[in-house]
Amino acid sequence: MDRYLLEDFISRHYGAEPEHLWMRYPSFAVFRHAENRKWFAVVMTVKAACLGIKSDAPIDIVNLKCGRERYPDLIENVGIYPAYHMSKGQWISVMLDGTVSPKKLKVLLELSHKLTQNKQR
């Protein structure tokens, strides 16, 4: 799934529209919950080297919250890295180049959405 399909899916499925918060980084889009304003996905174009890949080629990624328990296992998967520019113990960066299946990406997106929503009392 590429970034445009992902952004469209997020908008349709979660009702969240992309917010472009940084003029310097117009390709960065934040998606957040309406009720608590917490981020659950950040779509970006970064240099591959930002993820430790030996390349300066631009790549599209999405940062998703995964929680401390799942983090060690997830970063062992091809196409999933410690999060760029987020808490590396709880967030991951997922490549949006087809390396990670759309099904797995949607599962990770749902997990991030649940982990960042308001807690039930």
All heavy atoms as an XYZ file, in Angstrom:
992
protein
N       0.856     -1.180      0.000
C       0.000      0.000      0.000
C       0.896      1.235      0.000
O       1.794      1.344      0.821
C      -0.888     -0.029      1.262
C      -1.821      1.148      1.348
S      -2.912      1.179      2.803
C      -3.799     -0.340      2.669
N       0.627      2.159     -0.895
C       1.419      3.395     -0.923
C       0.791      4.439     -0.004
O      -0.284      4.225      0.568
C       1.603      3.912     -2.346
C       0.319      4.436     -2.991
O      -0.652      4.757     -2.279
O       0.291      4.546     -4.228
N       1.465      5.551      0.158
C       1.011      6.572      1.108
C      -0.360      7.137      0.762
O      -1.152      7.455      1.642
C       2.046      7.688      1.256
C       2.112      8.630      0.082
C       3.021      9.832      0.306
N       2.492     10.687      1.325
C       3.230     11.358      2.203
N       4.535     11.289      2.158
N       2.675     12.117      3.103
N      -0.670      7.267     -0.531
C      -1.939      7.872     -0.940
C      -3.113      6.933     -0.645
O      -4.166      7.374     -0.189
C      -1.877      8.281     -2.407
C      -0.719      9.223     -2.641
C       0.426      8.790     -3.288
C      -0.746     10.525     -2.149
C       1.513      9.638     -3.459
C       0.328     11.382     -2.305
C       1.455     10.927     -2.966
O       2.532     11.768     -3.118
N      -2.915      5.641     -0.887
C      -3.947      4.664     -0.537
C      -4.129      4.599      0.976
O      -5.254      4.503      1.473
C      -3.594      3.284     -1.086
C      -3.703      3.115     -2.596
C      -3.166      1.757     -3.015
C      -5.131      3.296     -3.057
N      -3.020      4.656      1.719
C      -3.101      4.636      3.176
C      -3.829      5.869      3.699
O      -4.724      5.757      4.542
C      -1.708      4.552      3.798
C      -1.682      4.577      5.330
C      -2.384      3.348      5.912
C      -0.265      4.683      5.840
N      -3.469      7.038      3.206
C      -4.126      8.265      3.661
C      -5.621      8.230      3.355
O      -6.441      8.635      4.178
C      -3.469      9.484      3.035
C      -2.090      9.763      3.588
C      -1.369     10.911      2.919
O      -1.863     11.455      1.902
O      -0.284     11.274      3.414
N      -5.980      7.723      2.184
C      -7.393      7.595      1.819
C      -8.100      6.605      2.742
O      -9.206      6.860      3.213
C      -7.515      7.164      0.353
C      -8.961      7.075     -0.081
O      -9.663      8.115     -0.049
O      -9.406      5.959     -0.431
N      -7.451      5.477      3.027
C      -8.033      4.484      3.935
C      -8.254      5.080      5.322
O      -9.318      4.893      5.925
C      -7.124      3.247      4.032
C      -7.617      2.236      5.020
C      -8.635      1.363      4.684
C      -7.086      2.182      6.305
C      -9.112      0.435      5.608
C      -7.551      1.261      7.228
C      -8.570      0.384      6.880
N      -7.264      5.791      5.839
C      -7.397      6.405      7.171
C      -8.566      7.386      7.188
O      -9.376      7.389      8.119
C      -6.088      7.099      7.595
C      -4.988      6.054      7.840
C      -6.311      7.940      8.852
C      -3.605      6.657      8.047
N      -8.664      8.208      6.163
C      -9.753      9.193      6.098
C     -11.117      8.518      6.069
O     -12.039      8.918      6.781
C      -9.592     10.085      4.869
O      -8.449     10.874      4.985
N     -11.257      7.471      5.251
C     -12.544      6.786      5.129
C     -12.862      5.937      6.355
O     -13.982      5.956      6.854
C     -12.569      5.899      3.879
C     -12.718      6.670      2.584
C     -12.856      5.781      1.356
N     -11.631      5.011      1.089
C     -11.483      3.715      1.336
N     -12.458      3.012      1.853
N     -10.342      3.103      1.065
N     -11.883      5.185      6.856
C     -12.131      4.230      7.931
C     -12.189      4.884      9.317
O     -12.994      4.469     10.155
C     -11.052      3.143      7.912
C     -11.329      1.991      8.808
N     -12.258      1.014      8.502
C     -10.827      1.655     10.015
C     -12.293      0.130      9.471
N     -11.439      0.492     10.406
N     -11.338      5.871      9.556
C     -11.264      6.488     10.884
C     -11.839      7.907     10.932
O     -11.930      8.491     12.010
C      -9.815      6.506     11.380
C      -9.246      5.125     11.574
C      -8.392      4.570     10.638
C      -9.581      4.357     12.688
C      -7.871      3.287     10.802
C      -9.073      3.077     12.863
C      -8.222      2.557     11.912
O      -7.722      1.286     12.081
N     -12.169      8.462      9.792
C     -12.719      9.816      9.757
C     -11.709     10.885     10.143
O     -12.089     11.980     10.551
N     -10.439     10.581      9.997
C      -9.375     11.538     10.339
C      -8.771     12.085      9.048
O      -8.441     11.326      8.137
C      -8.294     10.856     11.173
N      -8.646     13.373      8.986
C      -8.055     14.018      7.819
C      -6.589     14.334      8.099
O      -6.212     14.608      9.247
C      -8.810     15.303      7.474
C     -10.238     15.048      7.008
C     -10.322     14.167      5.778
O      -9.501     14.344      4.854
O     -11.211     13.287      5.735
N      -5.754     14.317      7.063
C      -4.333     14.621      7.275
C      -4.137     16.075      7.689
O      -4.799     16.974      7.160
C      -3.697     14.349      5.911
C      -4.812     14.476      4.933
C      -6.057     14.062      5.653
N      -3.274     16.273      8.654
C      -2.901     17.625      9.071
C      -1.432     17.812      8.714
O      -0.587     17.009      9.100
C      -3.076     17.796     10.578
C      -4.509     17.701     11.040
C      -4.618     17.872     12.544
O      -3.980     18.810     13.091
O      -5.320     17.066     13.175
N      -1.156     18.872      7.984
C       0.217     19.187      7.592
C       0.697     20.302      8.511
O       0.399     21.470      8.303
C       0.255     19.586      6.110
C      -0.246     18.490      5.217
N       0.559     17.467      4.787
C      -1.471     18.229      4.724
C      -0.141     16.630      4.050
N      -1.381     17.074      3.991
N       1.431     19.907      9.549
C       1.781     20.811     10.641
C       3.066     21.598     10.416
O       3.298     22.586     11.109
C       1.900     20.013     11.948
C       0.668     19.208     12.357
C       0.949     18.422     13.632
C      -0.531     20.116     12.533
N       3.906     21.155      9.503
C       5.212     21.775      9.338
C       5.390     22.285      7.916
O       5.435     21.494      6.971
C       6.328     20.786      9.681
C       6.168     20.229     11.052
C       6.517     20.824     12.227
C       5.590     18.970     11.406
N       6.199     20.018     13.287
C       5.628     18.864     12.820
C       5.040     17.911     10.680
C       5.136     17.767     13.497
C       4.551     16.808     11.358
C       4.616     16.751     12.755
N       5.514     23.584      7.771
C       5.717     24.179      6.445
C       6.994     23.641      5.802
O       7.047     23.451      4.596
C       5.770     25.700      6.547
C       4.432     26.325      6.875
S       4.512     28.118      7.078
C       5.175     28.631      5.512
N       7.996     23.378      6.634
C       9.282     22.899      6.128
C       9.186     21.471      5.576
O      10.007     21.055      4.770
C      10.300     22.950      7.266
C      11.683     22.586      6.853
C      12.653     22.807      7.982
N      13.960     22.313      7.619
C      14.960     22.173      8.425
N      14.817     22.515      9.686
N      16.101     21.717      8.013
N       8.181     20.706      6.037
C       8.001     19.314      5.627
C       6.579     19.103      5.101
O       5.750     18.489      5.768
C       8.280     18.372      6.796
C       9.665     18.524      7.370
C       9.876     19.185      8.580
C      10.770     18.028      6.684
C      11.156     19.332      9.098
C      12.055     18.174      7.198
C      12.234     18.824      8.403
O      13.495     18.975      8.903
N       6.295     19.589      3.914
C       4.922     19.501      3.403
C       4.442     18.068      3.149
O       3.241     17.830      3.069
C       4.969     20.307      2.106
C       6.408     20.310      1.706
C       7.197     20.259      2.976
N       5.352     17.110      3.056
C       4.936     15.715      2.820
C       4.579     14.995      4.119
O       4.086     13.876      4.074
C       6.038     14.937      2.102
O       7.143     14.721      2.959
N       4.807     15.613      5.262
C       4.483     14.989      6.553
C       3.005     15.249      6.861
O       2.559     16.390      6.857
C       5.337     15.572      7.681
C       6.779     15.153      7.671
C       7.441     14.790      6.511
C       7.498     15.156      8.843
C       8.782     14.411      6.525
C       8.837     14.785      8.871
C       9.478     14.408      7.714
N       2.275     14.168      7.155
C       0.848     14.290      7.461
C       0.551     13.547      8.763
O       0.885     12.368      8.898
C       0.002     13.720      6.334
N      -0.050     14.246      9.693
C      -0.415     13.685     10.989
C      -1.903     13.338     10.967
O      -2.720     14.113     10.474
C      -0.135     14.713     12.113
C      -0.689     14.241     13.438
C       1.349     15.001     12.209
N      -2.230     12.169     11.516
C      -3.624     11.765     11.693
C      -3.842     11.597     13.186
O      -3.058     10.940     13.865
C      -3.904     10.450     10.964
C      -3.834     10.583      9.472
C      -2.632     10.434      8.803
C      -4.970     10.875      8.739
C      -2.551     10.571      7.426
C      -4.912     11.009      7.358
C      -3.697     10.858      6.703
N      -4.928     12.198     13.689
C      -5.172     12.121     15.129
C      -6.646     11.906     15.438
O      -7.508     12.146     14.609
C      -4.624     13.336     15.847
C      -5.040     14.669     15.327
C      -4.563     15.764     16.249
N      -3.717     16.759     15.622
C      -2.907     17.555     16.293
N      -2.827     17.463     17.592
N      -2.180     18.439     15.680
N      -6.870     11.476     16.668
C      -8.229     11.282     17.168
C      -8.899     12.646     17.333
O      -8.263     13.600     17.806
C      -8.208     10.591     18.536
C      -7.694      9.195     18.510
N      -8.504      8.111     18.299
C      -6.437      8.701     18.666
C      -7.776      7.008     18.343
N      -6.522      7.340     18.563
N     -10.169     12.722     17.008
C     -10.908     13.974     17.170
C     -11.127     14.293     18.643
O     -11.047     15.449     19.054
C     -12.247     13.883     16.449
N     -11.377     13.253     19.461
C     -11.758     13.502     20.857
C     -10.594     13.874     21.767
O     -10.758     14.649     22.698
C     -12.534     12.322     21.454
C     -11.732     11.042     21.662
C     -11.563     10.180     20.412
O     -12.077     10.530     19.346
O     -10.890      9.141     20.531
N      -9.408     13.339     21.517
C      -8.294     13.655     22.422
C      -7.093     14.286     21.716
O      -6.117     14.622     22.364
C      -7.851     12.408     23.205
C      -7.237     11.341     22.320
O      -6.919     11.561     21.154
N      -7.066     10.158     22.879
N      -7.162     14.397     20.403
C      -6.136     15.038     19.568
C      -4.806     14.284     19.563
O      -3.801     14.785     19.095
C      -5.913     16.501     19.978
C      -7.162     17.360     20.029
C      -7.885     17.488     18.717
N      -7.093     18.289     17.787
C      -7.147     18.174     16.473
N      -7.944     17.308     15.927
N      -6.400     18.916     15.705
N      -4.767     13.058     20.095
C      -3.538     12.270     20.068
C      -3.295     11.726     18.668
O      -4.220     11.285     17.985
C      -3.615     11.098     21.057
C      -3.516     11.510     22.497
C      -3.495     10.275     23.380
C      -3.375     10.656     24.839
N      -3.372      9.461     25.703
N      -2.039     11.721     18.284
C      -1.639     11.175     16.996
C      -1.729      9.656     17.029
O      -1.330      9.031     18.001
C      -0.201     11.529     16.681
C       0.131     12.977     16.609
C      -0.690     14.038     16.838
C       1.408     13.529     16.285
N       0.003     15.204     16.689
C       1.298     14.917     16.343
C       2.641     12.971     15.958
C       2.361     15.769     16.075
C       3.697     13.818     15.687
C       3.562     15.201     15.737
N      -2.217      9.059     15.948
C      -2.151      7.600     15.820
C      -1.396      7.173     14.569
O      -1.010      6.014     14.433
C      -3.534      6.942     15.893
C      -4.481      7.298     14.776
C      -4.524      6.538     13.615
C      -5.354      8.368     14.909
C      -5.420      6.849     12.603
C      -6.247      8.687     13.903
C      -6.281      7.929     12.745
N      -1.135      8.113     13.661
C      -0.344      7.810     12.463
C       0.305      9.089     11.959
O      -0.313     10.154     11.985
C      -1.221      7.202     11.373
N       1.551      8.954     11.508
C       2.256     10.072     10.891
C       2.878      9.537      9.595
O       3.718      8.637      9.632
C       3.373     10.640     11.795
C       4.003     11.868     11.152
C       2.843     10.969     13.176
N       2.427     10.062      8.468
C       2.941      9.648      7.161
C       3.993     10.660      6.738
O       3.783     11.876      6.833
C       1.800      9.572      6.125
C       2.336      9.173      4.755
C       0.721      8.600      6.585
N       5.153     10.153      6.285
C       6.282     11.030      5.950
C       7.053     10.498      4.743
O       7.010      9.302      4.465
C       7.273     11.091      7.117
C       6.715     11.597      8.408
S       7.944     11.506      9.744
C       7.572      9.896     10.392
N       7.754     11.400      4.115
C       8.772     11.031      3.133
C      10.103     11.431      3.748
O      10.303     12.600      4.082
C       8.561     11.762      1.797
O       7.261     11.461      1.304
C       9.608     11.344      0.775
N      10.989     10.440      3.931
C      12.295     10.674      4.550
C      13.370      9.990      3.709
O      13.075      9.149      2.860
C      12.346     10.144      6.008
C      11.319     10.840      6.881
C      12.173      8.640      6.057
N      14.621     10.341      3.962
C      15.722      9.624      3.331
C      15.820      8.247      3.978
O      15.688      8.110      5.199
C      17.033     10.374      3.510
C      17.091     11.648      2.711
C      18.430     12.328      2.882
C      18.440     13.616      2.076
N      19.696     14.338      2.260
N      16.051      7.234      3.177
C      16.160      5.865      3.684
C      17.190      5.764      4.804
O      17.016      4.986      5.745
C      16.506      4.909      2.545
N      18.228      6.573      4.727
C      19.273      6.556      5.758
C      18.723      6.884      7.146
O      19.293      6.465      8.152
C      20.392      7.521      5.384
N      17.607      7.592      7.229
C      16.988      7.910      8.519
C      16.544      6.650      9.261
O      16.386      6.674     10.481
C      15.792      8.836      8.330
S      16.214     10.488      7.767
N      16.362      5.561      8.523
C      15.970      4.296      9.130
C      17.138      3.325      9.239
O      16.968      2.182      9.628
C      14.849      3.637      8.315
C      13.546      4.408      8.193
C      12.543      3.614      7.373
C      12.977      4.745      9.550
N      18.315      3.802      8.865
C      19.490      2.945      8.926
C      19.742      2.175      7.644
O      20.596      1.295      7.599
N      19.011      2.496      6.592
C      19.194      1.867      5.283
C      20.299      2.619      4.551
O      20.303      3.852      4.539
C      17.879      1.902      4.481
C      16.782      1.160      5.240
C      18.084      1.330      3.084
C      15.393      1.359      4.674
N      21.209      1.914      3.935
C      22.342      2.553      3.264
C      21.914      3.126      1.919
O      22.208      2.572      0.857
C      23.486      1.568      3.108
C      24.087      1.186      4.436
C      25.238      0.235      4.298
C      25.734     -0.092      5.699
N      26.813     -1.007      5.734
N      21.209      4.236      1.976
C      20.736      4.923      0.783
C      20.251      6.311      1.180
O      19.760      6.500      2.296
C      19.591      4.137      0.139
O      19.003      4.876     -0.905
N      20.390      7.250      0.272
C      19.831      8.579      0.484
C      18.537      8.757     -0.302
O      17.991      9.855     -0.381
C      20.833      9.662      0.080
C      21.880      9.896      1.152
O      21.585      9.610      2.332
O      22.986     10.361      0.816
N      18.035      7.668     -0.883
C      16.794      7.732     -1.659
C      15.623      8.092     -0.748
O      15.561      7.637      0.395
C      16.530      6.390     -2.332
N      14.693      8.898     -1.239
C      13.506      9.204     -0.436
C      12.571      7.996     -0.394
O      12.399      7.300     -1.399
C      12.865     10.374     -1.172
C      13.356     10.267     -2.575
C      14.693      9.597     -2.513
N      12.006      7.749      0.785
C      11.025      6.672      0.939
C       9.843      7.189      1.750
O       9.984      8.084      2.577
C      11.621      5.429      1.627
C      12.179      5.768      3.017
C      12.686      4.776      0.769
C      12.566      4.568      3.845
N       8.685      6.619      1.480
C       7.492      6.945      2.252
C       7.362      5.940      3.385
O       7.547      4.732      3.188
C       6.241      6.884      1.378
C       6.185      8.010      0.363
O       6.684      9.107      0.671
O       5.629      7.801     -0.734
N       7.053      6.464      4.565
C       6.869      5.632      5.757
C       5.654      6.128      6.540
O       5.171      7.244      6.311
C       8.106      5.657      6.691
C       8.379      7.080      7.208
C       9.327      5.062      6.009
C       9.445      7.162      8.310
N       5.190      5.284      7.437
C       4.183      5.714      8.403
C       4.676      5.297      9.780
O       5.161      4.175      9.961
C       2.784      5.116      8.110
C       2.767      3.606      8.142
C       1.738      5.694      9.070
N       4.596      6.210     10.719
C       4.910      5.907     12.113
C       3.620      5.519     12.812
O       2.607      6.223     12.701
C       5.526      7.115     12.822
C       6.988      7.288     12.526
O       7.587      6.495     11.805
N       7.576      8.327     13.077
N       3.689      4.395     13.541
C       2.531      3.869     14.257
C       2.933      3.461     15.665
O       4.031      2.939     15.868
C       1.978      2.635     13.527
C       1.528      2.844     12.085
C       1.266      1.515     11.411
C       0.302      3.740     12.037
N       2.049      3.677     16.606
C       2.323      3.243     17.974
C       2.038      1.744     18.073
O       1.031      1.259     17.551
C       1.462      4.013     18.974
C       1.871      3.755     20.406
C       1.271      4.758     21.356
C       1.875      4.560     22.741
N       1.432      5.604     23.661
N       2.930      1.036     18.746
C       2.747     -0.423     18.865
C       2.803     -0.894     20.311
O       2.427     -2.027     20.596
C       3.800     -1.161     18.044
S       5.487     -0.902     18.620
N       3.287     -0.065     21.217
C       3.430     -0.467     22.603
C       4.726     -1.212     22.859
O       5.310     -1.798     21.955
N       5.178     -1.167     24.079
C       6.460     -1.781     24.460
C       6.474     -3.301     24.300
O       7.492     -3.876     23.969
C       6.805     -1.424     25.900
C       7.111      0.035     26.093
C       7.727      0.322     27.451
N       7.792      1.746     27.703
C       8.648      2.579     27.152
N       9.519      2.132     26.289
N       8.636      3.859     27.451
N       5.329     -3.961     24.534
C       5.285     -5.417     24.486
C       5.517     -5.953     23.072
O       6.174     -6.968     22.886
C       3.926     -5.953     24.991
C       3.464     -5.410     26.315
C       2.838     -4.017     26.200
O       2.133     -3.716     25.219
O       3.091     -3.206     27.111
N       4.957     -5.293     22.084
C       5.042     -5.786     20.700
C       6.272     -5.268     19.954
O       6.665     -5.828     18.935
C       3.785     -5.388     19.944
C       2.552     -6.106     20.441
C       1.323     -5.657     19.664
N       0.146     -6.345     20.102
C      -0.658     -5.916     21.069
N      -0.384     -4.811     21.715
N      -1.730     -6.597     21.397
N       6.846     -4.205     20.442
C       7.949     -3.536     19.747
C       9.093     -4.476     19.347
O       9.475     -4.509     18.174
C       8.461     -2.372     20.604
C       9.624     -1.634     20.018
C       9.416     -0.636     19.072
C      10.926     -1.930     20.400
C      10.489      0.047     18.524
C      11.998     -1.243     19.852
C      11.771     -0.262     18.919
O      12.820      0.412     18.377
N       9.657     -5.268     20.272
C      10.815     -6.103     19.901
C      10.519     -7.076     18.755
O      11.357     -7.270     17.875
C      11.141     -6.869     21.189
C      10.548     -6.063     22.285
C       9.327     -5.420     21.698
N       9.346     -7.668     18.765
C       9.002     -8.615     17.700
C       8.734     -7.914     16.378
O       9.113     -8.410     15.310
C       7.777     -9.444     18.097
C       8.072    -10.402     19.240
O       9.233    -10.840     19.368
O       7.143    -10.702     20.007
N       8.087     -6.765     16.425
C       7.733     -6.068     15.188
C       8.955     -5.582     14.420
O       8.988     -5.669     13.194
C       6.788     -4.900     15.476
C       5.361     -5.315     15.819
C       4.543     -4.112     16.274
C       4.694     -5.983     14.622
N       9.964     -5.079     15.127
C      11.115     -4.541     14.397
C      11.988     -5.643     13.797
O      12.928     -5.346     13.071
C      11.957     -3.569     15.258
C      12.524     -4.268     16.481
C      11.153     -2.338     15.617
C      13.574     -3.453     17.195
N      11.646     -6.895     14.054
C      12.330     -8.016     13.412
C      11.762     -8.289     12.022
O      12.335     -9.048     11.251
C      12.221     -9.282     14.273
C      12.943     -9.175     15.598
C      14.446     -9.003     15.437
O      15.031     -9.654     14.549
O      15.028     -8.208     16.195
N      10.618     -7.688     11.683
C       9.966     -7.897     10.397
C      10.591     -7.026      9.313
O      10.942     -5.867      9.563
C       8.473     -7.540     10.492
C       7.697     -8.543     11.304
O       7.179     -9.502     10.757
N       7.614     -8.335     12.611
N      10.678     -7.567      8.113
C      11.166     -6.810      6.960
C      10.209     -5.648      6.710
O       8.989     -5.815      6.715
C      11.255     -7.714      5.711
C      11.631     -6.912      4.482
C      12.246     -8.845      5.948
N      10.763     -4.461      6.529
C       9.960     -3.279      6.240
C       9.472     -2.531      7.463
O       8.786     -1.522      7.341
N       9.828     -3.015      8.660
C       9.428     -2.351      9.905
C      10.693     -2.019     10.687
O      11.550     -2.875     10.882
C       8.480     -3.229     10.745
C       7.217     -3.538      9.935
C       8.136     -2.552     12.059
C       6.234     -4.455     10.631
N      10.789     -0.760     11.116
C      12.000     -0.243     11.760
C      11.659      0.491     13.045
O      10.505      0.900     13.241
C      12.702      0.745     10.811
C      13.181      0.105      9.547
C      12.348     -0.025      8.445
C      14.478     -0.384      9.457
C      12.789     -0.628      7.276
C      14.931     -0.991      8.294
C      14.082     -1.113      7.220
O      14.520     -1.719      6.075
N      12.668      0.697     13.899
C      12.451      1.610     15.028
C      11.980      2.965     14.474
O      12.468      3.415     13.428
C      13.833      1.721     15.680
C      14.517      0.446     15.303
C      14.022      0.134     13.911
N      11.056      3.582     15.132
C      10.423      4.789     14.601
C      11.402      5.924     14.354
O      12.264      6.200     15.184
C       9.333      5.266     15.545
N      11.224      6.560     13.209
C      11.964      7.771     12.904
C      11.327      8.911     13.685
O      10.125      9.157     13.587
C      11.918      8.067     11.402
C      12.447      9.436     11.061
C      13.808      9.704     11.175
C      11.592     10.452     10.675
C      14.299     10.959     10.890
C      12.083     11.715     10.384
C      13.433     11.967     10.493
O      13.921     13.215     10.219
N      12.118      9.567     14.506
C      11.731     10.802     15.184
C      10.584     10.643     16.188
O       9.811     11.561     16.408
C      11.394     11.860     14.143
C      11.721     13.256     14.574
N      12.691     13.550     15.494
C      11.187     14.444     14.215
C      12.744     14.853     15.666
N      11.847     15.413     14.910
N      10.447      9.432     16.772
C       9.427      9.189     17.796
C      10.058      8.304     18.864
O      11.176      7.825     18.693
C       8.205      8.476     17.206
C       7.496      9.215     16.090
S       6.557     10.636     16.631
C       5.017      9.895     17.067
N       9.331      8.037     19.920
C       9.808      7.160     20.988
C      10.039      5.760     20.422
O       9.106      5.076     20.025
C       8.785      7.096     22.126
O       9.163      6.128     23.064
N      11.309      5.356     20.380
C      11.650      4.101     19.724
C      11.222      2.862     20.488
O      11.218      1.781     19.944
C      13.139      4.074     19.413
C      13.462      5.127     18.364
C      14.859      5.045     17.895
C      15.175      5.997     16.780
N      14.535      7.268     16.742
N      10.854      2.982     21.728
C      10.399      1.821     22.478
C       8.933      1.506     22.284
O       8.466      0.437     22.657
N       8.177      2.440     21.696
C       6.735      2.262     21.563
C       6.205      2.523     20.159
O       5.054      2.213     19.873
C       6.001      3.186     22.529
C       6.286      2.875     23.978
C       5.357      3.634     24.879
O       4.145      3.599     24.716
N       5.924      4.339     25.845
N       7.004      3.127     19.300
C       6.566      3.480     17.955
C       7.462      2.789     16.928
O       8.645      2.578     17.174
C       6.643      4.994     17.743
C       5.594      5.761     18.489
C       5.589      6.057     19.815
C       4.405      6.319     17.945
N       4.462      6.781     20.134
C       3.716      6.958     19.006
C       3.847      6.364     16.671
C       2.514      7.619     18.824
C       2.647      7.029     16.494
C       1.982      7.645     17.564
N       6.875      2.472     15.784
C       7.606      1.864     14.684
C       7.414      2.700     13.419
O       6.437      3.454     13.313
C       7.128      0.422     14.408
C       5.604      0.377     14.210
C       7.588     -0.512     15.525
C       5.043     -0.970     13.795
N       8.336      2.567     12.489
C       8.188      3.125     11.146
C       7.975      1.967     10.190
O       8.738      0.990     10.212
C       9.443      3.902     10.721
O       9.562      5.105     11.433
N       6.949      2.063      9.365
C       6.615      1.019      8.410
C       6.787      1.590      7.007
O       6.237      2.645      6.687
C       5.160      0.525      8.603
C       4.824     -0.576      7.612
C       4.929      0.071     10.039
N       7.567      0.884      6.186
C       7.776      1.327      4.811
C       6.476      1.180      4.017
O       5.750      0.204      4.178
C       8.893      0.512      4.161
C      10.244      0.792      4.796
S      11.584     -0.190      4.091
C      11.623      0.443      2.423
N       6.220      2.153      3.162
C       5.011      2.149      2.340
C       5.364      1.882      0.877
O       4.925      2.585     -0.025
C       4.276      3.484      2.496
C       3.769      3.785      3.902
C       3.158      5.182      3.973
C       2.775      2.723      4.355
N       6.154      0.852      0.676
C       6.603      0.508     -0.677
C       6.124     -0.870     -1.109
O       6.586     -1.419     -2.100
C       8.129      0.568     -0.752
C       8.808     -0.475      0.128
O       8.123     -1.131      0.933
O      10.035     -0.637      0.000
N       5.202     -1.451     -0.356
C       4.699     -2.781     -0.668
C       5.419     -3.892      0.069
O       5.006     -5.048      0.002
N       6.494     -3.570      0.793
C       7.226     -4.581      1.552
C       6.326     -5.195      2.621
O       6.344     -6.407      2.836
C       8.477     -3.964      2.213
O       9.294     -3.391      1.197
C       9.269     -4.986      2.976
N       5.558     -4.373      3.296
C       4.611     -4.830      4.315
C       3.238     -4.932      3.653
O       2.791     -3.989      2.996
C       4.582     -3.851      5.515
C       3.555     -4.268      6.545
C       5.969     -3.751      6.144
N       2.585     -6.065      3.819
C       1.296     -6.290      3.156
C       0.240     -5.297      3.647
O       0.290     -4.857      4.804
C       0.806     -7.716      3.407
O       0.347     -7.858      4.734
N      -0.725     -4.951      2.784
C      -1.813     -4.073      3.216
C      -2.559     -4.624      4.429
O      -2.948     -3.867      5.314
C      -2.724     -4.002      1.994
C      -1.819     -4.263      0.843
C      -0.810     -5.262      1.347
N      -2.734     -5.941      4.485
C      -3.435     -6.553      5.613
C      -2.677     -6.307      6.916
O      -3.264     -5.885      7.921
C      -3.597     -8.050      5.371
C      -4.353     -8.764      6.464
C      -4.518    -10.241      6.150
C      -5.249    -10.946      7.271
N      -5.428    -12.372      6.983
N      -1.372     -6.545      6.902
C      -0.567     -6.336      8.108
C      -0.536     -4.854      8.477
O      -0.628     -4.490      9.647
C       0.849     -6.851      7.904
C       1.694     -6.761      9.150
C       2.981     -7.531      8.997
C       3.600     -7.715     10.349
N       4.430     -8.880     10.442
N      -0.419     -3.990      7.491
C      -0.403     -2.552      7.731
C      -1.700     -2.104      8.399
O      -1.684     -1.320      9.350
C      -0.170     -1.799      6.423
C      -0.051     -0.298      6.509
C       1.043      0.136      7.472
C       0.199      0.277      5.121
N      -2.829     -2.633      7.943
C      -4.121     -2.273      8.545
C      -4.220     -2.771      9.987
O      -4.783     -2.091     10.844
C      -5.268     -2.807      7.700
C      -5.427     -2.054      6.390
C      -6.514     -2.654      5.530
C      -6.615     -1.935      4.196
N      -7.646     -2.543      3.331
N      -3.669     -3.952     10.267
C      -3.663     -4.467     11.642
C      -2.823     -3.551     12.535
O      -3.231     -3.211     13.653
C      -3.131     -5.921     11.686
C      -2.837     -6.365     13.106
C      -4.125     -6.865     11.029
N      -1.662     -3.139     12.045
C      -0.789     -2.246     12.819
C      -1.434     -0.873     13.017
O      -1.317     -0.269     14.075
C       0.567     -2.117     12.140
C       1.407     -3.388     12.108
C       2.631     -3.200     11.210
C       1.813     -3.806     13.504
N      -2.129     -0.395     11.998
C      -2.835      0.881     12.092
C      -3.946      0.802     13.139
O      -4.102      1.713     13.960
C      -3.397      1.253     10.722
C      -4.164      2.553     10.628
C      -3.291      3.743     10.998
C      -4.710      2.720      9.221
N      -4.684     -0.291     13.145
C      -5.754     -0.469     14.131
C      -5.180     -0.526     15.543
O      -5.740      0.062     16.477
C      -6.552     -1.744     13.822
C      -7.700     -1.993     14.772
C      -8.811     -0.951     14.717
O      -8.932     -0.221     13.703
O      -9.561     -0.841     15.703
N      -4.057     -1.212     15.708
C      -3.395     -1.275     17.011
C      -3.004      0.124     17.476
O      -3.265      0.512     18.614
C      -2.161     -2.176     16.933
C      -1.285     -2.230     18.183
C      -2.046     -2.814     19.367
C      -0.017     -3.032     17.893
N      -2.393      0.902     16.595
C      -1.984      2.258     16.937
C      -3.192      3.112     17.313
O      -3.153      3.871     18.282
C      -1.233      2.887     15.758
O      -0.763      4.171     16.089
N      -4.249      2.969     16.545
C      -5.470      3.725     16.816
C      -6.013      3.387     18.209
O      -6.375      4.280     18.980
C      -6.515      3.426     15.732
C      -7.698      4.310     15.789
N      -8.855      3.952     16.439
C      -7.905      5.562     15.288
C      -9.729      4.930     16.325
N      -9.189      5.922     15.638
N      -6.043      2.105     18.555
C      -6.546      1.687     19.867
C      -5.640      2.150     21.009
O      -6.117      2.565     22.057
C      -6.711      0.168     19.919
C      -7.904     -0.315     19.164
C      -8.072     -1.809     19.266
C      -9.321     -2.215     18.498
N      -9.526     -3.662     18.537
N      -4.325      2.070     20.800
C      -3.387      2.448     21.864
C      -3.410      3.951     22.167
O      -2.982      4.368     23.245
C      -1.974      2.025     21.494
C      -1.682      0.529     21.555
C      -0.304      0.232     20.971
C      -1.787      0.018     22.983
N      -3.875      4.752     21.235
C      -3.855      6.203     21.412
C      -5.233      6.796     21.691
O      -5.354      8.010     21.884
C      -3.249      6.886     20.164
O      -3.955      6.459     19.001
C      -1.781      6.558     20.030
N      -6.252      5.975     21.733
C      -7.593      6.526     22.027
C      -7.766      6.731     23.526
O      -6.964      6.255     24.322
C      -8.679      5.607     21.472
C      -8.811      4.275     22.146
C      -9.785      3.363     21.416
O     -10.231      3.668     20.325
N     -10.112      2.248     22.027
N      -8.822      7.440     23.907
C      -9.118      7.651     25.323
C      -9.329      6.310     25.998
O      -9.958      5.411     25.451
C     -10.380      8.497     25.485
C     -10.112      9.957     25.205
O      -8.973     10.421     25.285
N     -11.159     10.699     24.863
N      -8.801      6.191     27.197
C      -8.958      4.968     27.981
C     -10.377      4.885     28.531
O     -10.938      5.878     28.973
C      -7.952      4.927     29.147
C      -6.507      5.079     28.707
C      -6.052      3.871     27.935
C      -4.578      3.985     27.619
N      -4.235      3.749     26.263
N     -10.921      3.670     28.510
C     -12.250      3.445     29.091
C     -12.116      3.317     30.603
O     -11.204      2.671     31.089
C     -12.872      2.169     28.512
C     -13.049      2.205     27.017
C     -14.031      3.251     26.555
O     -14.999      3.554     27.230
N     -13.750      3.857     25.406
N     -13.012      3.907     31.336
C     -12.973      3.838     32.802
C     -13.763      2.655     33.298
O     -14.708      2.239     32.799
C     -13.514      5.115     33.415
C     -12.629      6.286     33.098
C     -13.219      7.528     33.752
N     -12.497      8.685     33.279
C     -11.781      9.452     34.066
N     -11.712      9.220     35.339
N     -11.159     10.488     33.582
